[in-house]
Amino acid sequence: MKIVIAGAGEVGTHLAKMLTDESHDIVLLDDSPEKLSKISSQIDLMTTVGSAHSFEDLKKTGIAKADLFIAVTPFEERNVFACSMASYLGVGRTIARINNSEYLKENYKAKLKNMGIHELIYPESLAAKEIIASVKQTVTRQLIEFSHGKLVLLGIKVRENAMVINKSLKELKLERHNISVVAINRENVTIIPKGEDMIHDGDIVFFVTTPLAQQHLFDITGKKVFGVKNIMFLGGSRIAQKAVEKMGDQYRIKIIEVNREKCDKIADKFGNTLVINGDGRDIKLLKDEGIEKMDAFVATTGNSETNILSCHLAKSFGVRRTIAEVENLAFMGLAEKMDIGSVINKKLNAASYIYKFTLNAAISKVKCLTASDAEVFEFIAKSGAKITDKPLQYLEFPEEAVIGGYIRGESGYIANGNTIIQEGDKVVVFTLPAGIKKLEKFFK
């Protein structure tokens, strides 16, 4: 697939690398020769110096023969306008990054499509949703719902008190309880487990299960769910503001923000939120504002190191749930070693959303996992697709992938070797990067 990306910022660069690794033909457009020179020395792709809202510069990228145009500059107006121009020049599909939820309103979607903007991506909103999910589900590292919760994927750090420790998956027979182990992350290496594999103390284990079986899963992994009422945010970023907006009045929220002008704006915007002007790295300030009484601490400053360290500090004060925005992918492993509860990354959110438009299969959901180098897909089984031919155990499914479960009608089910996937089923597949292309032939 030929893909043109406009914007060589963090999101654009990450997307370019990810999609180049998938053997797509990538052209990166930006008005900064310095940025493009640096990127082209690291990634094998074509670069074009120019403006995303210049017809001539767009033409230089070969846009008329491109399958997908992704506009991820820092300016939403440029992105929307660039997608409209790219559509006029003949690109197959467009995706625009936005910073304003107004564009997502249902009554504007038809108008935007008429203008040539086919899809919109709002990374801050996606990150805010992850924060809320992490606050609601306090015993997991990551929670992903499929088909409105008919199946769920839970990333859980397993400790020595868990009943599943040092027993083989074959011995545990979790499928009897509607639980499937789809991956184990051990010391930053992701394992697609077989029957003889065991779960060890300190592993992050990814389970697929049904809503009714969740409590049993928590019991056998030694997890006790606790409620969250008091939340402290460090940094009044757009992600923090979006999360607070979505949370409504069900929590008592404090935001600590160093910028006085931003504090005033946030205080005016959220009357039910206490906004403190101060440096969140000041331990005395945190104590004065009652960090020891907080149920959850969310760090969303623009600095990954600050977010990781402040969450670690919050843990030392007894805060049970911590969530850090970590945009520097190199620090993901550090966040895990320091036992940060959940990690949020906008680049991975953007990658998850865009993935499904680059594969030749019907996909309803894609998610890049923050605690692993793997992805999880929700494929839709088409009529005549190879996945529907015979029971799963006879399909020669890629070793790098595993089917965790499937949704048929209004119910979710855990898959086993005897399962036969039917047309219309939504199939939850966990895969390492090497397995993504191999999966297409089963679902296209």
N, C-alpha and C positions, 0 to 999 in steps of 0.2 A: 504494500500500500504506500502511495506517495502522500506525505503529510507535511504541510507547511505550518510552522509555529512562529507567531509574531510575538516578540518579547523575550529577551534573553536574561530576565531576572531569575530569581530562585526557582519559581514554579516552572518557567519555560525551560530553563537549563535542566532541571530534574526530568521533566517530560522528555526532552530531547535525548537524554542519556538512556532513559528507560525504553523508549520506543526504538532507538538505534540498536539496543541489545536484542530487541525482538525482530531485528532484520528488516525494519521498515526503511523506506527511502525518505530521509528527513531533510528539510531545508529550514534553517533558522534565520529569521529576519529581525534585525534590530538596527537602531540608528547609531549605536556605539561600536566603532571598529575595534576598540580595545577589548570590550566584552567578547565579541565574536572571535577575536584572535586567541584569547585565552581558552575559550570553549573548544575551538577547533583543534587546539593542541592536545586536548584531552579526549575528545569524542570524534569518531569518524562520521562526519556529516558535511553537508553543503551549507555555507553561510552566505547571506546577502546583506550588505549594508544599505539601509534605507528606512523609509517611514511606512508604518502599517496603514496609514491613510493616504498613500499615494498610489494612484492607479499604475503608474509606470514602474514603481518599485515592486508592487505586487506582481506585475507581469514578469519581472526579472526572476521571480522564484519559480516560474512555470506553473502558476496557480491554476490555469485553465485545464491542466492535465492532472491536477491533484485530487485525491479522494476526500481529504479532510483538511480543514483550515482551523487552527486553534489560536485564538487571540488572547494572550495572557500578559499584556503590558500592565503597568500599575494603574492605568487610567481606563475606567469602565466605558467612558464615552468613546474613546479611541477604539476599544475592543468591539463595541457594538457597531460602530460605523465601519470598521475594517471588515467585519464579517459580512455586512451588507454589500460592500464593494467587492469582496471576494466572491460572493454568490453571483453578482452581476458578471464577473469575469469568468464564471463557469465552474467553480469548485463544486465537488459533490455534496459536501456537508460542512457546516460551520459550528464552532463552539466558542462562546465569548465568556471570559471571566468578568464577573460583576462584583461590586461592593455595596449594592443597594437592593434590598429585598423587594422593593417596589416593582422591579422588572419581572419578578416571579409570579405576580398576581395573575390569576387565571384569565381575567378579561383583557390582559395585554398580550398574552401568548400568541394569539392568532395574528395580531398586528405585527409582532416581531417576526413571525414566520414569513409573512408577506414581504417583509423587508430583507429576508434572506438570513435571518438569525435562527438557526434550527435548535440549538441547545444553549443553555445558560449554566454556568458553574459559579457557585458562590462559596469558596473555600472556608470563609469565616463562619458562615452559617453551618456548614458541615461539621466544622470543629466544635462549634457551640453545642450541636446535637450530641457529639461524643462526650463532651463534658457533662451534660445532663444525664446521659446514660450511665456514666461512671459514678455520678452522685447517687443515682437511684439504685444501682447494683453495686454494692460496696465490697463484695468479696471477689470480684473478678479483675483481671488486668485489662480485659477487653470483652465487650459484649456486642454481638451482631445478630440482629433479628432478620429472619427471612419470611417473606409473605406475611407481614404484620404480626410476627411472633409465633407463627405455626411451628417453626423450628428455630432454635437459637444456637449460636456458636459462642462458647465461653472459654476465654483464656484464663486459666487459674494457676497461680503459683502454689505448688504442692509442698507442704512442710512434713516434718517427721511424724506429726500426729495423725496423718492421713491413713485411712484403712487400706488405700490402694498402693502404698509404698512397698517396693521390693517383691511385687507379685507380677507374674506375666499377664499380659492382656488375655491370653487364652484361659488362664486360671480364673481371672476376674469375671469373665462372661458378662460384661456390662451390657451387651445388646439385649439381654433378658429384661433389663430395667430401662430400655429405651435410651441408652447412652452409648455413644460411639467415640473412641479416641481417634482423632484424625491426624494429630501431629504432636510431637514433643520437642520443645526448644530446650536444649541442654548446653549451657556455656556458649550461648549465641550460635549454636549449630542446630538447624531444624532437621528432625528425623521424621520420616513417614513410617510409622511403626507397623510391625508385623506381629503375629500372635505370640511369638517368643519374647518380644521386647518387654522390658519392665519400666515402671515409673520410679524415679529416684527422688530423694529429698532435694529440693531446690529447683526441680524442673518446672518450666511453664508448660502446662498441658492444655491442648485445645480439644475441647469436647463438643460434640454436636448432640443435642438432646431436645426433647419436647418440653413445653411449659410445665406439664404435670410432673415430669421427672426431675425438674431442677432441684427440688428440696432434697431428694435422695442423693443427687450428685454432690450437693453441699455437705451432706452428712458424711459421705464416704471420703471426701477430700478434707474433712475437718474444718469446714468454714462455717462461721456463724454470722448471719446477716444482721447488720445494725442500721438503725435509721439515722438520717442526716437532717438536722434542722438549722444549725448555725454554720455559715460558710464565709470564709474570708478569701477575697480575690486580691492577689498582688499584681497590680497593673490594670489600668482601665482601657485596655486595647479594644479594638472592634470585636474580637472574639469574646472577650469578657462581657462587653455590653450586649452582644447578641445572646449570650448565655443567660444573663440576668433578665433580659426581655422575655425569653422563652420560659424562664422559671416562674414568672408571675409572683404571686404573694405567698407561695407555700413555704418559703425559706426566709430566715433572718440573715441578711447579707451585708457584709462590709467590704468596701473596695478601698485599697490603699494605692494612691497614685501620686507620683512625685511632681507631675506637672500641674500647677495651680489652675491654669486656664481650662485644662481638660477636666479637672475636678469639678469646676463650676458647671461645665456643660453636662457632665454625667449626673450631678446632683439635681439639675433642672429636669433632666430627662427621666430620672427614676426617683420619684418622691418617696418610695418605701425603702430605699437603699441608703445606708450610711456611708458617706464618702469621706475618707481621711486624706488630707494632703500631707504627704511625708515620704520618706525613703524606707521602703519595705525591707531594706537590709539592716535597718537599725533595730537591734534586738530589744532595746528598751521600749521603742514604739510598739513593736509587736506584742510585748508583754502588757503594755498599757492598754492596748486595744483588745486584750483578752484572747490571745492566740491559744492559750491553754484550755479555753472553753469551747473551741471550735470543733465541729464534727468533721469538717472538710476544709482543705486549703488548696486553692487553685492558683497557680503561678502562670501568668500570661503576659509577662513583660516582653520586650523585643529581644531579650538576651537569653539564649539557651542555658548558659552556665548559671546565670542568676536564678533562673527558674528551677533548675535541678538542685542547686545548693539551698535555696529557700525552702523547697519541699523537704529536703533532708533535715533542715533545721526544724521545720514544723513537726516532723516525725519525732524529733528529740523532745519536743514539748508535749507529746502525747496525742497529736492529731492523728486520727486513725485512717483517714482517707486523704491522700494527696494526689494532685493531678498537675502535671507540668507540660507546658507547650515547649517542645524541643524541635526547632526547625533545622538545627545542624544535625544531619543524619549520623555524623561521626560520633556524636555524643549519646546515641541511643543505647549503646552497650553500657556506657557509664551510668546512665539513668537506671538501668536495670540492676547493675551491681550495687547501686546505692539504695535499692529497694523502693524506688518511687512507684506509687500505686498504679497510675495510668499515665501514658505518654500520648500527647496529641501532636500531630504533624500535618500542616496544611498541604505540603507537597504530596504526601502520600494520599491525602484525601482527594486532591485534584487528579492524581494518577489513577486512583480507583474509579473515579467517575468516567474518565476518558477511555480507560481500557476497553470498555464494552463496545466502543465504536470502531475499534481497530481489529476485531476478530470476526471471522466468517461464521458466526453462530448466533443463535437467539439467546441473549443474556438479559436477565432482569436486574441483576445486582453483581457488583464486583467490589471487593474490599482488599486493599493492601494492609497487611497486619503490622502493627507497630512493634510487637514483641517478637517478630519473626521476619525472615526474608521471603515469606511465602504470600500467596494470594488465595482468597476464597471467592468462588463464583457461584452464582445461581443461574444455571443454564435452563432453558426451556426445551424439552425434547420435541423435535419436529416429527412430522409424519415421515416414515421411511428412514429416520436417522439410525446410524449403526448402533447407538446405545439401546435401541428398542428391540434389537434382533434376538437376543437370548439372555439367559440369566447372567448376572454380572461376573460370576466366577469363570465364565467361558469367553469373556470379551477381550482378553489380553490388554487390559487397561494399563496405561503408563505407570511404571514403578514410582515415578515422581509425584503421582497424584492418588487421591483416595476419595471415594464417594462417601460422604457422611450420612446423608439422608435425602429424602425427597418429599415434596408436597403434592398430594393428589386430592383435588377438590378442596375441601375445607380442613383437611387434616395433614399433619406432618408425621413421617415415619422414619425410623432408623433403617438404613440399608444393610443387607448382608449378601453373602454369595449367591443365595437363591432368588434374590430380588430381580424381577423383570420390570424395567422401566417402560412406561406406556406413553404414547403420544399425549402431549399437553402437561406431563409431569414437570414440576420445577425441581431440578436436581442440584443439591449443594455439594460442590466439589472443592476440596482443599488441594492445592498444588504448589510445588516448588517452581521457580521460574523456568527451568528446563522442560517442564511438562506442559506449559501453556499451549504451544503450537500443536503438540501431539493430541491435545484434547479436541481440537477443532474437528477432526475427522469423525469423532464419535457423535457430535451434536449438529453438524451443519447439514 
